[in-house]
Amino acid sequence: METAIVSLICIALIVFGGMTMSQGFLTSVDSTTAGLEEMSNTSGEIMRTELSAQDASWDNGQHMLDVTLRNTGQTKVASLDKWDVIIQYYDDGGGYHVLWLPYTTGNPPGIHEWTVTGIYLDGQPEAFEPNIINPGEDVVMQIQLLSLSKDFTNLVTISTPNGIPASISFEN
């Protein structure tokens, strides 16, 4: 009789332990599957996103650089405030600068800041989905710098939050 009670307790512990281990295994499989699905979605979005730099022009009087990018991919691009803008340039004194520039909504932007002056489709201001760059649309960005040397070529690199870059060189 004593062995029967001990046997029942042992069987109950084995069943309880097996169920606990099974639950832990299934939870970890679920979280791994969710992570893989998210990675797959992000990877697909990155593959369908593409920006191409169209133009960069310097206005010496206002110390402004206008950069035009076109969404040549298949997906919309948004969250402009989360974009990275990195500029490499030489000032009038020949000093070399590499700067990450913050986004601002002010127009014109402050020194070493950038803003969007417009989003256009075939030269016309966008009317559908404001502040989202749909495929085929151009975004015009304005960057203010202190000065720019006439003797060097400079570079601006723009990257979206999902890591899609576009670069263009410019001169004074």
N, C-alpha and C positions, 0 to 999 in steps of 0.2 A: 504494500500500500504506500509506504514511504517513497519507494522508487517511482511509483506512478505519479505522485505529486511533483517530484523533482523533474521527472521526464516531461510533464506538461508545462512546467515553468521554463525548461530549456527549449522546448518547441516554440513556446510563445515568444521567447527572446530571439530565437533564430528568425521567426517570421517577422517580428518587429524590426530587427536589424536589416533583414533583406528588403523590406519595404522602404526603410529610410535610405538605404544605399540606392535603390531603384529611383526614388524621388530625386535624390541628388544628381544622379546620372542624367535623368530626363531634363532637369532644370539646366544643366550645363549644355546639353545638346540643343535645347531651345535657344539659349543665349548665343551659342556659337552660330546657329543657323541664322538668327536675326542679324548678327554682325556681318556674316558673309553676304546676306541679301543687301544690307546697307552699302557694303563695299562694292557690290556689283552695280547697284543703282548709281552710285557716285562715279564709278569708272565709266559707265555708259554715258552719263551726263558730260563728263570731261571729254570723251571721244567725240561727242556731237557739238561741242562748243569750240568756236574759233573766232578770234579777233584779228583783223589785219590793219596795220597802221597805213593811213592814206596820205597824210600830209602833216608837216610840222613847219610852222612859220614864226619867225621872231619879229616883233614890233619893237624897234629900238627906242622909240619915243615913249612908249608906255611901259617898257620892260616886261612885256608879256609874250609868252609862248603859246600859240594856239596849236593844239594837236587834234587831228581828226582820226577816229577809229571807225571801222565798219565791222558789224557783226556778220561774218561770213559763214557762221556755223548754222546749225539746225535748231538751236535752243535759244530761249530768251536769256538775257543777261541783266541782272538787277543788282541791288545792294551796292550802289555806287560809293557809299560812305565806307564800305569795307574793302575797296580796291586799294592796292598798293601802287604808289607812283614813286619811282626811284629815278633821280636825275643825276647824270654825270656831266659836269660842265666846267669850263674855264672862265673865270671872271676877267674884267679888264686888266687887272694887274698880273694875269697869268697864273693866279692861284687855282688849284684843282679842287673841285668840290664833288662829293658823292653824298646825296641827301635823300632821305625818305621824306616825302611831302604829305602833310595831312590834308584831308578833304575839308572844304568849307562850303557853306551855302551862300556866303557873301559874294556879291558881284560888284566890283572886281575882287578877286581874292587878295589876301594879304601877302606880304613877302614870304616866299618859300611855302606857299599854299596853292591848292588847285581847286577848281570848281568846274561844273558842267554849265556851259552857256547855252546848249541846245541839243536836242535829238531830232534828226531829220530823216525823212524817207523821200528819196528822189528830189532832194533840195527843198522840200516843203516841211515845215515844222510838224512834228508828230501830233496826232489827235487821238490815237488809240493807245491805251495803256501808257499814260505818262510815267516818266522816270524808269521805264523798262526799255531796254534796247532789244527790239525784236530782230529776227533775221532780216538782213538787207538794210537795216537802219544804220545811220552814222551818228556818232556822238562827238560833239566838239567840246574839248576840254581847254581850259585856260589856266596857265601856270605863270605866276609872277616871280621873277628873279631880280636880284639887285642890278647886275650888269652881266654882259656877255662879251667875251673876247672875239675879235674878228679873225684871229689867227688859227683857231682850232675848230675841229668838228666835235660836236657834243652828242649825248645820247640820252633819250628818255625811255624808260621801260615801265610798262603798265601791266599789272597782274590782277586777275579777278580772284575772288575768295576761293574758288576751286582750283586755282593754280594755272590758269590759261594766260600766257604772256603775249605781249605785243611790244615791239621795240621800233624806234625810228631815230635816225640821226638827223641833226640840224646844225645850221651855221648861222652866224650873225650876218 
